[in-house]
Amino acid sequence: LGSCIKKINEKGYQEIIRQLILFLEGKKKRLLKELEQKMRDASKKEDFEDAAIIRNRISALSEVPGKKLRDYSGWGDVSIKLKKLLRLPKLPLRIEAFDVSNIYGKEASGSMVYFYNGKPDKSNYRRFRIKEVKDIDDYAMIREIIRRRYKRLKQEQKRFPDLVIIDGGRGHLHVAYEELVKLNLSRIPIIAIAKAQEKIYTRASKTPLDINRDSQLVYFVQQIRDEAHRFALKYHHKLREKSFY
């Protein structure tokens, strides 16, 4: 936007930041509605250049998957594909995905989202305020939330997931699995998906799975990972807001 050379004024810049926050918080529908109104207003004023810029933003946002997963009609096939690809003992009907969020180690938090039969079950989402890690150490934070989650499930004798997804790469996968081993829960299948190149890592191979980046399977796993990231970010923002008062 060229804010450093005054190509945009402070008010305009703050508006862009506000819209970005809406997007990161998963409020895509609200953001699109606002942009559509602004585009109509610009057109009425015959400010067609601004209207075209807003139109392009709307078009770009419409291409972002967002929450389409809720209406995913091909879940049955992707279920089956995951089972075959990962050599799971049963269909991954119950999936738990984890992510951590922190800024310079402050107000660090973690999240766990729960999907059943391909759909998010928010009643089973969980938040974790990081208690044991003081430095910027994603590995240690992943260790903590995995240990706390499955130690509790074990103590309460509740059902374990059919698949665990970690937001991260091979290192994140390794430390998460180590915590499962310590709890004698190595039987729980676990994978990781890295944001940079959207690669899926498993314990069975040192290299990521050779899957088409645009395949339905990768898209499905991405959506679950992104929901865990959104939920972690939302909780992190809440903790930071509280710390200001």
C-alpha positions as CSV (number, residue, x, y, z in Angstrom):
1,L,0.0,0.0,0.0
2,G,3.0,2.3,0.2
3,S,2.2,3.7,3.7
4,C,5.8,4.6,4.3
5,I,5.8,7.0,1.4
6,K,2.3,8.3,2.1
7,K,0.5,6.6,-0.8
8,I,-2.3,5.9,1.6
9,N,-3.5,8.0,4.6
10,E,-3.7,6.7,8.1
11,K,-7.5,6.2,8.0
12,G,-7.3,4.2,4.8
13,Y,-4.5,2.1,6.2
14,Q,-6.3,1.3,9.4
15,E,-9.4,0.3,7.4
16,I,-7.3,-2.3,5.5
17,I,-5.9,-3.6,8.8
18,R,-9.4,-3.9,10.2
19,Q,-10.5,-5.9,7.2
20,L,-7.5,-8.1,7.5
21,I,-8.3,-8.9,11.1
22,L,-11.9,-9.8,10.1
23,F,-10.4,-12.2,7.5
24,L,-8.0,-13.8,9.9
25,E,-10.8,-14.3,12.5
26,G,-12.7,-16.3,9.9
27,K,-15.4,-13.6,9.4
28,K,-15.2,-13.8,5.6
29,K,-19.0,-13.5,5.0
30,R,-19.1,-10.3,7.0
31,L,-16.1,-8.9,5.2
32,L,-17.5,-9.7,1.7
33,K,-20.8,-8.0,2.6
34,E,-18.9,-4.8,3.7
35,L,-16.8,-4.8,0.5
36,E,-19.8,-5.3,-1.7
37,Q,-21.5,-2.3,-0.1
38,K,-18.3,-0.2,-0.5
39,M,-18.2,-1.2,-4.2
40,R,-21.8,-0.1,-4.7
41,D,-21.1,3.2,-3.0
42,A,-18.0,3.8,-5.1
43,S,-20.0,3.1,-8.3
44,K,-22.8,5.5,-7.3
45,K,-20.1,8.2,-6.9
46,E,-18.7,7.2,-10.3
47,D,-15.4,6.4,-8.6
48,F,-14.9,3.5,-10.9
49,E,-11.2,3.1,-10.2
50,D,-11.9,2.4,-6.5
51,A,-14.9,0.2,-7.4
52,A,-12.6,-1.9,-9.6
53,I,-10.0,-2.3,-6.8
54,I,-12.7,-3.4,-4.4
55,R,-14.2,-5.7,-7.0
56,N,-10.8,-7.4,-7.4
57,R,-10.6,-7.9,-3.6
58,I,-14.0,-9.5,-3.6
59,S,-13.0,-11.8,-6.4
60,A,-9.8,-12.8,-4.6
61,L,-11.6,-13.4,-1.3
62,S,-14.2,-15.5,-3.1
63,E,-11.4,-17.8,-4.3
64,V,-10.2,-18.5,-0.7
65,P,-11.7,-21.8,0.5
66,G,-12.9,-20.3,3.8
67,K,-15.4,-22.5,5.5
68,K,-16.6,-24.5,2.5
69,L,-15.6,-27.7,4.4
70,R,-18.9,-27.6,6.3
71,D,-20.7,-28.3,3.0
72,Y,-18.1,-30.8,1.7
73,S,-20.1,-33.4,-0.2
74,G,-17.2,-35.7,-1.1
75,W,-16.2,-36.4,2.5
76,G,-17.0,-40.1,2.2
77,D,-14.4,-40.6,-0.6
78,V,-11.8,-38.5,1.2
79,S,-12.4,-40.5,4.3
80,I,-11.5,-43.7,2.5
81,K,-8.6,-42.1,0.7
82,L,-7.0,-41.0,4.0
83,K,-7.3,-44.5,5.4
84,K,-5.6,-46.0,2.5
85,L,-2.9,-43.4,2.1
86,L,-2.0,-43.3,5.8
87,R,-2.6,-47.1,6.3
88,L,-4.9,-46.3,9.2
89,P,-6.5,-49.2,11.1
90,K,-10.0,-47.7,10.6
91,L,-11.7,-44.8,9.0
92,P,-10.7,-41.4,10.5
93,L,-14.2,-40.4,11.6
94,R,-12.8,-38.6,14.7
95,I,-10.0,-36.2,13.9
96,E,-8.3,-33.8,16.4
97,A,-6.0,-31.0,15.1
98,F,-3.6,-28.8,17.1
99,D,-1.9,-25.5,16.7
100,V,-0.1,-23.0,18.9
101,S,-0.1,-19.2,18.7
102,N,2.2,-16.6,20.3
103,I,3.9,-13.3,19.6
104,Y,7.5,-13.2,20.9
105,G,6.4,-15.8,23.5
106,K,3.8,-13.6,25.1
107,E,0.3,-14.9,26.0
108,A,1.1,-18.2,24.3
109,S,-1.8,-20.4,23.7
110,G,-2.8,-23.6,21.9
111,S,-5.9,-24.9,20.3
112,M,-7.5,-28.2,19.4
113,V,-10.4,-28.6,17.0
114,Y,-12.5,-31.7,16.6
115,F,-14.0,-33.0,13.4
116,Y,-16.5,-35.9,13.4
117,N,-17.5,-37.5,10.1
118,G,-15.9,-34.6,8.1
119,K,-17.6,-31.8,10.0
120,P,-16.4,-29.5,12.8
121,D,-17.9,-30.3,16.2
122,K,-17.4,-27.0,18.2
123,S,-18.7,-28.5,21.4
124,N,-15.5,-30.6,21.5
125,Y,-13.1,-27.8,20.7
126,R,-10.5,-27.1,23.4
127,R,-8.3,-24.2,24.3
128,F,-4.9,-24.3,26.1
129,R,-3.2,-21.5,27.9
130,I,0.5,-22.4,27.8
131,K,1.6,-22.8,31.4
132,E,5.0,-24.6,31.2
133,V,6.9,-22.8,28.4
134,K,8.2,-19.3,29.0
135,D,10.4,-18.9,25.9
136,I,9.5,-18.9,22.1
137,D,9.6,-22.6,21.6
138,D,6.8,-24.1,19.4
139,Y,8.1,-27.6,19.9
140,A,7.8,-27.3,23.7
141,M,4.4,-25.8,23.4
142,I,3.2,-28.6,21.1
143,R,4.6,-31.1,23.7
144,E,2.6,-29.4,26.5
145,I,-0.8,-29.4,24.8
146,I,-0.5,-32.9,23.4
147,R,0.5,-34.2,26.9
148,R,-2.3,-32.3,28.6
149,R,-4.9,-33.4,26.1
150,Y,-4.2,-37.1,26.0
151,K,-3.2,-37.5,29.6
152,R,-6.7,-36.2,30.5
153,L,-8.5,-38.4,28.0
154,K,-6.6,-41.4,29.4
155,Q,-7.4,-40.5,33.0
156,E,-11.1,-40.1,32.1
157,Q,-11.1,-43.2,29.9
158,K,-12.6,-41.4,27.0
159,R,-12.4,-42.3,23.4
160,F,-9.2,-41.4,21.5
161,P,-9.2,-39.9,18.0
162,D,-8.8,-41.9,14.8
163,L,-6.2,-39.4,13.6
164,V,-4.3,-36.5,15.1
165,I,-3.1,-33.6,12.9
166,I,-0.3,-31.2,14.0
167,D,0.2,-27.8,12.4
168,G,3.9,-27.9,11.5
169,G,6.7,-30.0,9.9
170,R,8.6,-33.1,10.7
171,G,10.0,-31.6,14.0
172,H,6.6,-30.8,15.3
173,L,5.4,-34.3,14.4
174,H,8.3,-35.9,16.1
175,V,7.9,-34.1,19.5
176,A,4.1,-34.7,19.5
177,Y,4.6,-38.4,18.9
178,E,7.2,-38.6,21.6
179,E,4.5,-37.3,24.1
180,L,2.1,-40.0,22.9
181,V,4.8,-42.6,23.4
182,K,5.4,-41.4,27.0
183,L,1.7,-41.9,27.6
184,N,1.7,-45.4,26.1
185,L,-0.5,-44.1,23.3
186,S,1.8,-44.6,20.3
187,R,-1.1,-46.5,18.6
188,I,-2.9,-43.2,17.9
189,P,-2.1,-42.2,14.2
190,I,-0.6,-38.8,13.9
191,I,0.5,-36.6,10.9
192,A,1.7,-33.0,10.4
193,I,1.1,-30.5,7.7
194,A,3.5,-27.6,7.1
195,K,2.2,-24.3,6.0
196,A,5.1,-23.2,3.8
197,Q,4.7,-25.8,1.0
198,E,1.6,-27.6,2.3
199,K,3.5,-30.8,2.7
200,I,2.1,-33.7,4.8
201,Y,4.5,-35.6,7.0
202,T,4.1,-39.0,8.5
203,R,6.2,-41.1,10.9
204,A,6.6,-43.8,8.3
205,S,8.7,-41.7,5.9
206,K,11.5,-39.1,6.2
207,T,10.1,-37.2,3.2
208,P,6.7,-35.7,2.9
209,L,3.9,-37.6,1.1
210,D,4.0,-37.4,-2.7
211,I,0.5,-36.0,-3.2
212,N,-0.8,-33.5,-5.7
213,R,-0.9,-30.1,-3.9
214,D,-4.4,-29.4,-5.3
215,S,-5.9,-32.8,-4.6
216,Q,-9.1,-33.1,-2.6
217,L,-7.2,-35.0,0.1
218,V,-4.6,-32.3,0.8
219,Y,-7.4,-29.7,0.6
220,F,-9.4,-31.5,3.2
221,V,-6.4,-31.8,5.6
222,Q,-5.6,-28.1,5.0
223,Q,-9.1,-27.0,6.0
224,I,-8.9,-28.8,9.3
225,R,-5.4,-27.4,10.0
226,D,-6.6,-23.9,9.1
227,E,-9.5,-24.2,11.5
228,A,-7.1,-25.1,14.3
229,H,-5.0,-22.1,13.4
230,R,-8.0,-19.8,13.3
231,F,-9.2,-21.0,16.7
232,A,-5.7,-20.7,18.3
233,L,-5.4,-17.1,16.9
234,K,-8.8,-16.1,18.2
235,Y,-7.9,-17.3,21.7
236,H,-4.5,-15.7,21.6
237,H,-6.1,-12.3,20.7
238,K,-8.5,-12.7,23.6
239,L,-5.6,-13.3,26.0
240,R,-3.7,-10.3,24.7
241,E,-6.7,-8.1,25.1
242,K,-7.1,-9.1,28.7
243,S,-3.4,-8.4,29.4
244,F,-3.9,-4.8,28.3
245,Y,-6.3,-4.1,31.2
